[in-house]
Amino acid sequence: MKLTERLKHIRLVRSLVYGTVGIITYPGLALFNKIRIEGTEHLRRLPRNNVLFVSNHQTYFADVIAFIHIFCAVKWRKQNKLGVPYYLLNPFTNLYFVAAEETMNGSFISRFFKLAGAVTIKRTWRAEGKEIQRERDETDTCKIDQALSRSWVITFPQGTTKPFAPGRKGTAHIIKNNQPVVVPVVINGFWRAFNKKGLSFKKRGSLLSIRFKEPMVIDYTKPVDHILEQVMEAIEQSRNFMLKGKHHFMNLLDK
């Protein structure tokens, strides 16, 4: 096992990473922009493991960082707000997030952020900016299964920041095989506030919204396609939601 892989499983290391990243990013989330959080009451009674958060995706890093802030705040009994970030003194570290290996190896900052609990996978549809087709790596699936067996996991079924992109069947396979508690999340405003990587500002004063929904009711015996369709509907990235609102239309133009 590589040193990075070993370090990210050590709670003290992850606490230091969360504290460092949290202090740096807090102003961008809560001071230079406005953040609206809904539904954290649904997080209170979740089990310690086998919980999968499925969300739409708008930037490489800012989305996940916002989740980390919220989970840490909830641990300190805050509801639907961040407030003063003293929660970083004892952060919530029972968390992993699925990310493309290529993205996480792209820079020193992204490699550092891997220590926060990145489960890196190889994209089956894109590599080095080019469209490809390759078989799903079972090793990647096993890594996600292992993370779920001991923690919460965040994944983005579309695997891209492009709005209304089709969901990837890998997420549905993970749900069907592990039968986790699945919590859908809908985010918005990150594409407007941050650049694609989520590390620099595009527009200050933006409204960032994160809405946690109730855990999904899923029939795990259903086919993978059915489960994926249900997930995409829950995160409001299905055809039923396409171009319903002005913010979706502006998002498409921005891309």
C-alpha positions as CSV (number, residue, x, y, z in Angstrom):
1,M,0.0,0.0,0.0
2,K,1.4,3.4,-0.9
3,L,2.2,5.9,1.8
4,T,-0.6,8.2,0.8
5,E,-3.1,5.4,1.1
6,R,-1.8,4.5,4.5
7,L,-1.9,8.1,5.8
8,K,-5.4,8.9,4.7
9,H,-6.7,6.1,7.0
10,I,-5.1,7.7,10.0
11,R,-7.6,9.9,11.9
12,L,-5.0,12.4,13.1
13,V,-3.7,12.9,9.6
14,R,-7.2,13.5,8.2
15,S,-8.1,15.8,11.1
16,L,-5.0,18.0,10.2
17,V,-5.9,18.0,6.5
18,Y,-9.5,18.9,7.3
19,G,-8.4,21.7,9.6
20,T,-6.0,23.1,7.1
21,V,-8.3,22.9,4.1
22,G,-11.3,24.1,6.2
23,I,-9.6,27.2,7.5
24,I,-8.4,28.1,3.9
25,T,-11.8,27.5,2.3
26,Y,-14.2,28.8,5.0
27,P,-14.1,32.4,3.8
28,G,-15.0,31.4,0.2
29,L,-18.0,29.4,1.4
30,A,-19.4,31.6,4.2
31,L,-17.9,35.1,4.0
32,F,-17.3,36.0,0.4
33,N,-20.4,34.1,-0.7
34,K,-23.6,33.1,1.0
35,I,-24.4,29.4,1.8
36,R,-27.8,28.0,2.3
37,I,-28.0,24.6,3.9
38,E,-31.2,22.5,4.1
39,G,-32.0,19.0,5.4
40,T,-29.2,18.4,7.9
41,E,-31.8,16.9,10.2
42,H,-31.8,13.9,8.0
43,L,-28.1,13.3,8.9
44,R,-28.7,12.9,12.7
45,R,-29.8,9.3,12.8
46,L,-27.7,7.8,10.0
47,P,-25.6,4.8,10.9
48,R,-21.8,5.1,11.2
49,N,-21.1,3.1,8.0
50,N,-22.7,2.0,4.7
51,V,-24.1,5.4,4.0
52,L,-23.8,6.7,0.4
53,F,-24.4,10.3,-0.5
54,V,-25.2,10.8,-4.2
55,S,-25.1,14.4,-5.5
56,N,-24.9,16.4,-8.7
57,H,-21.5,17.9,-9.4
58,Q,-20.4,21.4,-10.3
59,T,-16.7,21.8,-9.4
60,Y,-13.9,19.4,-8.8
61,F,-13.2,20.3,-5.2
62,A,-15.5,23.0,-3.8
63,D,-18.5,20.7,-3.7
64,V,-16.7,18.1,-1.6
65,I,-15.1,20.7,0.7
66,A,-18.6,22.1,1.4
67,F,-19.8,18.7,2.4
68,I,-16.9,18.3,4.8
69,H,-17.7,21.6,6.4
70,I,-21.3,20.7,6.9
71,F,-20.6,17.2,8.3
72,C,-18.2,18.7,10.8
73,A,-20.7,21.4,11.8
74,V,-23.4,18.7,12.2
75,K,-21.1,16.8,14.5
76,W,-21.0,19.9,16.7
77,R,-24.9,19.9,16.7
78,K,-25.3,22.8,14.3
79,Q,-28.4,22.5,12.1
80,N,-28.5,23.9,8.6
81,K,-25.7,26.4,9.2
82,L,-21.9,26.6,9.6
83,G,-21.5,29.6,11.9
84,V,-18.1,30.1,13.5
85,P,-15.8,27.2,12.3
86,Y,-14.7,26.0,15.7
87,Y,-16.0,22.6,14.5
88,L,-12.6,22.3,12.7
89,L,-11.0,21.7,16.1
90,N,-12.5,18.2,16.2
91,P,-13.7,17.5,12.6
92,F,-15.9,14.7,11.4
93,T,-13.5,12.3,9.7
94,N,-15.7,9.2,9.1
95,L,-15.9,10.1,5.5
96,Y,-14.6,9.2,2.0
97,F,-15.3,10.6,-1.4
98,V,-15.0,9.1,-4.8
99,A,-12.8,11.1,-7.3
100,A,-11.1,10.5,-10.6
101,E,-7.5,9.4,-10.2
102,E,-6.4,11.7,-13.0
103,T,-8.0,14.7,-11.2
104,M,-6.5,13.9,-7.8
105,N,-3.0,13.5,-9.2
106,G,-3.1,16.7,-11.1
107,S,-1.4,19.1,-8.7
108,F,0.2,19.3,-5.3
109,I,-3.0,20.7,-3.8
110,S,-5.1,17.9,-5.2
111,R,-2.6,15.3,-4.0
112,F,-2.7,16.9,-0.5
113,F,-6.5,16.8,-0.6
114,K,-6.3,13.0,-1.3
115,L,-5.4,12.6,2.3
116,A,-8.9,13.9,3.3
117,G,-10.2,10.5,2.2
118,A,-10.3,10.3,-1.6
119,V,-11.2,6.9,-3.1
120,T,-9.6,7.3,-6.5
121,I,-11.0,5.5,-9.5
122,K,-10.1,5.3,-13.2
123,R,-12.8,6.8,-15.5
124,T,-14.1,4.4,-18.0
125,W,-15.3,7.1,-20.4
126,R,-12.7,9.8,-20.3
127,A,-8.9,10.1,-19.8
128,E,-6.5,13.0,-20.4
129,G,-9.2,15.1,-21.9
130,K,-10.3,12.5,-24.5
131,E,-13.3,10.3,-24.8
132,I,-12.5,6.7,-24.3
133,Q,-14.2,3.3,-23.6
134,R,-12.7,0.8,-21.2
135,E,-14.0,-1.8,-18.9
136,R,-14.9,-1.0,-15.3
137,D,-11.9,-1.8,-13.0
138,E,-13.1,-4.2,-10.3
139,T,-10.4,-3.0,-8.0
140,D,-12.0,0.5,-8.0
141,T,-15.3,-1.1,-7.1
142,C,-13.7,-3.0,-4.2
143,K,-12.2,0.2,-2.9
144,I,-15.6,1.9,-2.7
145,D,-17.1,-1.2,-1.1
146,Q,-14.4,-1.2,1.5
147,A,-14.9,2.5,2.2
148,L,-18.7,1.9,2.6
149,S,-18.1,-1.0,5.0
150,R,-16.5,1.4,7.6
151,S,-17.7,5.0,6.7
152,W,-19.9,7.4,4.8
153,V,-19.0,7.9,1.1
154,I,-19.8,10.8,-1.2
155,T,-20.1,10.0,-4.9
156,F,-21.2,11.9,-8.0
157,P,-23.1,9.6,-10.3
158,Q,-22.5,11.7,-13.4
159,G,-18.8,11.7,-13.0
160,T,-18.6,15.2,-14.6
161,T,-19.5,18.8,-13.8
162,K,-21.6,19.0,-16.9
163,P,-25.3,19.5,-15.9
164,F,-27.7,16.8,-16.9
165,A,-25.0,14.5,-18.1
166,P,-26.2,10.8,-17.9
167,G,-25.5,8.9,-14.7
168,R,-22.9,6.1,-14.7
169,K,-24.1,2.6,-14.0
170,G,-21.2,2.0,-11.6
171,T,-23.1,4.0,-8.9
172,A,-26.1,1.8,-9.3
173,H,-24.0,-1.4,-9.2
174,I,-22.5,-0.1,-5.9
175,I,-26.0,0.5,-4.5
176,K,-27.3,-2.9,-5.6
177,N,-24.3,-4.8,-4.2
178,N,-23.9,-3.0,-0.9
179,Q,-27.5,-2.0,-0.2
180,P,-26.5,1.2,1.6
181,V,-28.6,4.0,3.0
182,V,-28.6,6.4,0.1
183,V,-29.0,10.1,0.8
184,P,-29.6,12.3,-2.3
185,V,-28.1,15.8,-2.3
186,V,-28.9,18.7,-4.6
187,I,-26.4,21.5,-4.9
188,N,-26.4,24.8,-6.9
189,G,-24.4,28.0,-7.2
190,F,-20.9,26.5,-7.0
191,W,-20.5,26.8,-10.8
192,R,-21.3,30.5,-10.5
193,A,-19.0,31.2,-7.6
194,F,-15.9,29.1,-8.4
195,N,-13.9,28.0,-11.4
196,K,-14.2,24.5,-12.5
197,K,-11.5,23.2,-10.1
198,G,-13.3,25.1,-7.3
199,L,-10.0,26.7,-6.1
200,S,-10.5,30.3,-7.2
201,F,-13.4,32.7,-7.4
202,K,-15.4,33.5,-10.5
203,K,-18.0,35.7,-8.8
204,R,-18.3,36.8,-5.2
205,G,-21.6,37.2,-3.4
206,S,-23.1,34.1,-5.0
207,L,-25.7,32.0,-3.3
208,L,-24.4,28.4,-2.7
209,S,-27.2,26.0,-1.9
210,I,-26.9,22.4,-0.5
211,R,-30.1,20.4,0.2
212,F,-30.0,17.0,1.8
213,K,-33.1,14.9,1.1
214,E,-34.5,12.1,3.1
215,P,-32.8,8.7,2.5
216,M,-34.2,7.0,-0.6
217,V,-36.5,4.0,-0.5
218,I,-34.9,1.6,-2.9
219,D,-35.8,-1.9,-4.0
220,Y,-32.4,-3.5,-4.3
221,T,-33.8,-6.4,-6.3
222,K,-34.6,-4.0,-9.2
223,P,-32.3,-3.9,-12.3
224,V,-29.3,-1.5,-12.3
225,D,-30.9,0.7,-14.9
226,H,-34.0,1.2,-12.7
227,I,-31.9,2.1,-9.6
228,L,-29.8,4.6,-11.7
229,E,-32.9,6.2,-13.0
230,Q,-34.3,6.6,-9.5
231,V,-31.0,8.2,-8.3
232,M,-30.9,10.7,-11.2
233,E,-34.4,11.7,-10.4
234,A,-33.6,12.2,-6.7
235,I,-30.6,14.4,-7.4
236,E,-32.7,16.4,-9.9
237,Q,-30.6,15.6,-13.0
238,S,-33.1,13.6,-14.9
239,R,-34.9,14.7,-18.0
240,N,-37.9,15.7,-15.9
241,F,-35.8,18.5,-14.3
242,M,-33.9,19.6,-17.4
243,L,-34.3,23.3,-18.2
244,K,-37.0,23.7,-15.6
245,G,-35.4,26.7,-14.0
246,K,-33.4,29.7,-15.2
247,H,-30.4,28.7,-13.1
248,H,-30.2,25.4,-15.1
249,F,-30.3,27.3,-18.4
250,M,-27.6,29.7,-17.2
251,N,-25.5,26.7,-16.1
252,L,-25.6,25.2,-19.6
253,L,-24.6,28.5,-21.1
254,D,-21.7,28.8,-18.7
255,K,-20.3,25.5,-19.8
